[in-house]
Amino acid sequence: MILTLAWCLPLLGALLLAFVPRWSESGARICGIIVAALSLAMLVWAWFGFDPDGPLFQHVLEVPWVPSIGVAYRVGVDGIALAVATMSALVFLAAIAYPADTRGQSRQPDAHQYYAWMLFLMATSLAVFLVLDLLLFYVFFDLSLVGMYFLIGRWGHGKPQLSALTFFLFTFAGSLALLLGIIGLYLSLDTPSFDMRLIIEQRPLADGGLYAGLVFLGLMLGLAIKTPLVPLHTWLPQAHVDAPGPASAILAGVLLKMGTYGMVRLPLAMLPDTFERYALVVGIIALVAILYGALVALGQRNLKRRIAYTSINHMGYTVLGIAVAASFSDNLAAKQLALTGATVEMVAHGLITGALFLICGSFWQRTGEYDLDYYGGLAHQAPLLTGLTVLVAFASLGMPGLAGFVAEFQIFAGTFAVYPWLAVLAVLGILITAGLFLDLLRRLFFGSLPVHLGQFTELNRVEVVVLSVLGLGIVIIGVYPSFLLEVIDGASALLIGGR
């Protein structure tokens, strides 16, 4: 029941905001914050009731729906799903609380619609991580596109309609490939069912062959577009540039995780033998994403576009860890370490890049400009903004003591034991990432202050509180990660050891 409340509360809040008239902007925002906080509280409650040494899936609730085809309302979490869902709820709460221009393209006050779409997207996103029915997974995976489409198209800037359409068509095409893979997987079962637990237990298509390869391809293609992996990434940068800052925080912090979480939950857990055959190929594609994302980000003059390309780089690390976990190697400890690191990277990237895109929103609110050459010398003008940006940037480049380091160390340690040459080449991505973030900080905050920035204002109280909470989470995971690792390790051990 706790997990049902976690995703249903935002849905009820969205309906309340959408269909009850006469909401003021502050009233709609407060409603959104309260509902998002209650949803987060449900997941924290589930966290405290979770036994890392217990069965793989806990807090399970199952209600028959369409028994003739094996569909039921099924929810439950393992440690991986619980960690990613809790992070997602926190990022949504931060994005809803963060100041934003809610007038939309029409320039008419429609804040209640903005927060309604935010809560709708929160409901569908959390459901992706919480359901244990494969058909429901696909339904919510698809519905999340609708919420983001309207957030970009109605409240974005630049060419928001074009960016929203590109985002929707690309990711919807990926969803169709995913659907074909799900149907192929369903038909391969001895007793057809959409119960994820049953499919993981049966391990269908273990004998391989062309059919297994095509099912794997359908699943991975759909999930790779969502992640996104190179060369299926082209929808992402412009969608970020034109989206409002809070929507970008959700797109990077939550929606991209649906791709990598899906890789763990579907092909890794359900088709381990098939994934094993293609693990090295997936690892090489992940390496390309790591290096390409970092190199292209280094060449961007647009602040938001630069951060968008770093997301491609960091999701490459996550996929690399998943590929190592799926590999032929009999080094179970290394494979478990890589999978744990990939999960921590999902959590860390959600907090770090979510904060970075919220900071981008603060720059846009003050100047309407993302060009790095427009800025400079803001360290004395806005010291709080400078300090928080430096913290989050150093976390993104993998500085020890911060969340990014914990994740990347585990991924590289696991990868080095299985594919040492991939690990050595992937380390170059960290070096490039360090260079691009140091350059970003230099161009934003150091040097002389341009005359046109003389009226640039410091972060307000709400912005400071929201960014400080995310920053605190980044520091806590970096300094004391055991509370997170013990929840994830149990699921990683069961997934790897049960193969």
N, C-alpha and C positions, 0 to 999 in steps of 0.2 A: 504493500500500500504506500510505503514511503516513496518508492521510485515513481509510482503512478502520480502522486501528488507533485513530485519534482517537475514533471513535464506538463501536467494538466493545469497547474496553477497559472503559468504564463499564458496558456491558451485561453483560460477563462478571463484573465486580465485583458488579453487582446480583444476578446469579444465585448467586454465591458467598455473599453475605450472606444471601440469602433462604432458601437450601436447606441450608446447612451450619449445624448447631445449635451452641448453647453459645457464642455470641459475647458477650463482655462489652461494656459500653457504650463503654469506651475503646478496646477492640480493634476494634469495628465502626467507630468514628469514624476511627481511624488507617488502617484499610483504605480507607475512603471517601476520605480525604485523599490517600493514596498513589495510588490509581487515578485520581482527578481530576487530580492533578499530572502523572501520566504522559500522560494525554490532552492536557492543556495543552502538555506538552513536544512531543508529536507535531505540534501546530499551529504551535508556534514553529519547529520544524524545517522544516515546510512553508513558513513565512514566509521563512526564510533561503534556501530553494531556489526562491523565486518571482521571476520576472523581470518587472518592471513594464512593460518594453518588448516583452515577448514576446506570444504569442497570448492571446486573451481568457481561455480556460480552460486551466489547467495542473494538473499532478499528476493527470492523468486516468487512470482505470482503468475498463475496461468488460468485463463478463462476461455473455454471453448467458443469458437466463433463460426468457422465453416469446417466442421469435422470431416466432411466428405473429401476435401482436398488437403487436409492436414494443417489448416490455418487456425491459429488461436491467438488471443491476446496474451503474449508472454513477455514479461520483463524480468530482469535480473542482471547482476553485475559480477564480473571478476575484478581483480585488482587493477587491471589495465583500464577497463571501462570506467571504473569508479574514479580513478585518478584523472582521466581525461574529461569526464563529465563534470567533476567538481571544478576543475580549472575553467572549463567552458562557462559554467554558471557564474564564476567570479568575473570573467572577462565581460560577460553580458551585463552584469550589474555595474561594472565600471563604465561600460559604453553608454548605458542608459543614464547613469548619473552625470556623465561628462557634458559640459555645455556644448550646444550645437545650434545652428541656425535651422529651425524647424518650419520655416515658411514655405520651403519647397520651391519648385520652378515657377509656380503660379504667383509667388510672393504673397500669398494669402495665408493667414494663420490656420494651420492645420496640424498643430502639435499632437493632438489626440490620435491622428492617423499615423504620424511618425512613430509614436511610442506603441501604438497597436501593432504595427508591422514589426517593431523590435521584439515585442513579446511573442508574436506569432513565430518569428524566426527562432527565438529562444526555445519555444516549445518543441518545434520540429527538430532542432539541432540536438537538444538533450535526448529526445526520443531515439534518435539514431544510435546513440551510445548505450541506451538502456534496454532496448527491445531485444528479445531472444527469438523472435519469429522472423525468418528471412524475408517473407513478403512484406511485413510491416517495416523492416529495415529499408527495403527499396522505396516504399511509399513515403516515408519520412525523409529519406535521402533526396528524393525528387522534390518534395514540398518545400524543402529548405531553399531551393532555387527561387521559388516564387517570392518569398520574403526579401531576399537580397536583391532580386530584380527591381522591386518597387522602391527599396531604399536607395539604390543607385539612381534609378530613372527619375524619381520624383524629388529627391533631396540632394542629388549630386551637383557638380559644377563642370564647366568645360563643355563636353558633348555627352551628357549623362545618358541620354536615350540610346545613342549608338553603343556606348560602353556596356550598358545594361543588356542590350540585345545580343551583343557579342558574347558576353558572359553567359547569358541564358542558353544560347544556341550551342556553344561549345560544350558546356557542362551537361546540357540535356542530351546531346549526342553521346556523351560518355555514359549517361544514365541508361540509355537504350542498349549500349554494349553490355553494361552491367546486368541489365534485365535478361538479355540472351544468355549470359553466363549462369545466372540464377536459375533460369528455366532448365538449362542443360544439366545443372547440378541436381535439381529437383527430380528430373526424369531418370537420373542414374541410380536413385536409391532403390533398395529392395522393397521398402515400404515408403512410398512417397509422402514426404512431410516437409513442412517449412520450419520445423523445430531445430534451431541451431545446435542445441545440445545433442540431439539425435544424430544430426549430420556429422558433427565433430566425432562422436563415438563410432559411427559406422565407417568413417574415412573412405568415401566412395571413390571410384576411379583409381584405385591403388595400382592397378595393372598398367596404367598409362595408355599409350596409343594416341591416335589422332584425335579422337573424341575428347579425351582428357585434356590434350593440349589446346583444343579450341575453347573448351569451357574455361580453362585457366586464362587464355588470351582475352576472352570477353570480360572476365572479372577484372583482370589487371588493367586492361585498356580503360575501362570506365573509372577505375580508382586512380590511375595515373593521370588522367585529365583533371580530376578533382584535386590532386595533390599539390601542384601539377609537376610532372616530370618533363624534361626537355625531350623531344621537341613539341610537346603538347601544352606548352605553357603560355602561348602567345596571347590568350585572353586575359591573363592576370595583370600585367603592368598597367594597362590603360584603365581597367576596371578600378584599380586602386587609386590612380591619379584622379579620376573623376568622382569617386565615391566620397561622401562626407567622412570626416575623420573617424567617428565612432563606428560607422559601417565598415570602413577599412579594417579597424581593429578586430571586428567580428569575422570578417572575411579571412584575414590572415590567422587570427588567434584560434578560431573555431572551425570554420568551414573547410579549410585545407586539411585539418586533422581527420575529417571524415574519410579522406582518401587513404591516409596511412593507417588509421584505425581499422578501416575496412580490409586492408591487406593482412592485418594480423587476424582479424575475426573470420575472414572468409578463406582466401587461398592458403594462408599459413596454417590455420587450425583445421580447415576442412579438406584441403587437398595437399597435405604435406609431401606426399611422394612425388606429385607432379611439380610442385614448387621447387623441390630439391633438384630436379633436373635442370631447371631454368634459373637457379639461384645466382650463378655466376653472371649470367646475362643481365639479370636485374641489378646486380651489384655494379656492373660496368655502366649501366644507364644511370644509376645513382651517382657514380663518380663524375660522369659528364655533367649532371645537374649541379653537383657541388662546384666544379671548376668553372663551368659556363656561367652559373648564377653569380659567382663572386667576381669574375672578370667583367661581365657586362655591367654589374652594379657599380664597379669602380669607374666606369666611363660615363655614368649618368650625371647630368647637371641638375636634374629635377629631384628634389628631396624625396618626394613620395615614391617616384619611380625607382630611385636607388634602393630604398628600403624594401620595395616590392621584389626586386631581384634578389635581395639577400634572403627572402623567404624561400625562393627556389633553391638557393644554396643550402639553407638549413633543413628543408624537407628532404634534400638529397642525403644528408647525414642520417635522417630517420629511416629512409628506405634502405640505405646501406646496412644499418643495423638489422633490419628485418630480413634482408637477403642473407646475411651471415647466419641468422637464426634458422633459416630454411636450408642451409647448405648441407653437402654430403658429410662434412666433418663429423667425427665421432667424439670431438671435444665438446661435451655437453656444457661444461662450465663456461667456455668461451661463448657458445651460442646463447646461453641464458643471459650472460653479461651483456651481449649485444642487444638482445631483445629488451632487457630492462633499460639499457641506455636509450634505445629508440623511443620507449614510452616516456622516459624522463625528458627526452628532447621534445616530444609533443607538448608536455606540460610547460617546460621552460620556454619554448618558442611561443606558445600561446601568451604567456605573461609578458615576455620581452617585446615581441613584435606588436602585441596589442598596445602596450605602453608607447612604443615608438610611433604608431599611427595616431594615437590620441594626441601625442605631442605635435605631430604634423597638423592635426586639426586646430591646435592652439595657434600655430604659425599662420594658418589660413584665416582664422577668425580675425587676426590682428592686421594682416597685410594683404590677403588675397593673392599670395605669391608663394610658389614652391621653388623658384630658381635659386640655387645655392649662391650664385654670384650677386644676388640681390641683398644678401645678408652679410654679417661680419660684426665683430666687436660687441656682441650682446652679453658678454660675461659680466660686465659691470652694470649694464642696463637691466638685466633679468637674471640675477644670480641663482634663484630657485630653479628656474627653467634650465639654466646651464647645468646645475648640479644633478638634477634628475635625469637630464638627457645623457650626461657623461656616465652615470651609473648604468643606465639601460644599454647604452652603446657598448660599454665594456663587458656587460653580461653577454651581449650578442656576439662579441668577438672571442668569447671563451675565456675570460679572465678568471683565474682561480679564486675561490671564495664566493662565486656567483653561480646561478643555476645552470648557465650554459656550459660551464666547465664540467660539472658533474655528469651531464648527459654525454658530452663529446668524449670525455675520458673513457667512459664505459664502452661507447661505440668503437672507439679506436683500439682499445685493449682487446675487445672481442674480435674485431676485424683482423688485427695483426696476428692473432693466433690461427686464423683460418685462411685469410687472403692477405698475406703481408704486403704484397706489392700494391694492392688497392689502398691499404691503410697509408702507406708511404706517400702515394700520389694525392690522396684525399687531404693529407695534412697541409698541402699547399693551399687548399681552400681557406684554412684558418689564417694563414699568413696574408693572403689577399684581403680577407675580410677585415683583418686588423688595419691594413692600410686604408681601406675605403672608409671605415668608421673614424679613424683618426683624421683623415682628410675632411670628412663631413663636420667633425667637431671644430676643426681649425677654421673652416669657411663660415660656419654659423656664429661662433662665439669669440673668436680671437681676431687680433688686428685692430685697426681703427674702426670706430662706429660711423657708418655712412650718415649723412645729414638726414636722409629721408627716414631713418629709424630712430630719430630723436624722441618721438612720441610712443615708441614701442613699450607696451605695458607688461608688467610682471604677471605671472600666473595668479589667478584669483584663488580664493580659499577652496572652492570645490575642486578645481583642477589640481591643486597641491595635495588635497586629501586623497583623491582617486589615484593619482600617480604614486603617491607615497605608499598606499596599500599594495599596489602592484610591485613597487620596488622592494617593499618589505618581504613579500612572498619570494621574490628573486633572491634576496639575501638569505632568507631562512633556508631555502632549498640548497643554496650554495654552501652554507655553514653547517647546517644540521639536516642532511638529506635522509636520515634513517627512517623518519616517520613516513616518508613517501616510498622509500625503497622496500621496506618490509611488506607493504601492501602489494607492490608490483612484483616483487621477487617470487611470491607464492604462485601467482598466475603464470609468470614466465617459466618457472620450474615445471609446473604441470603441463604447459603447452609443449615444452621442449622434451621433457622426460616421457611424455605420453606418445611420442611419435615413433 
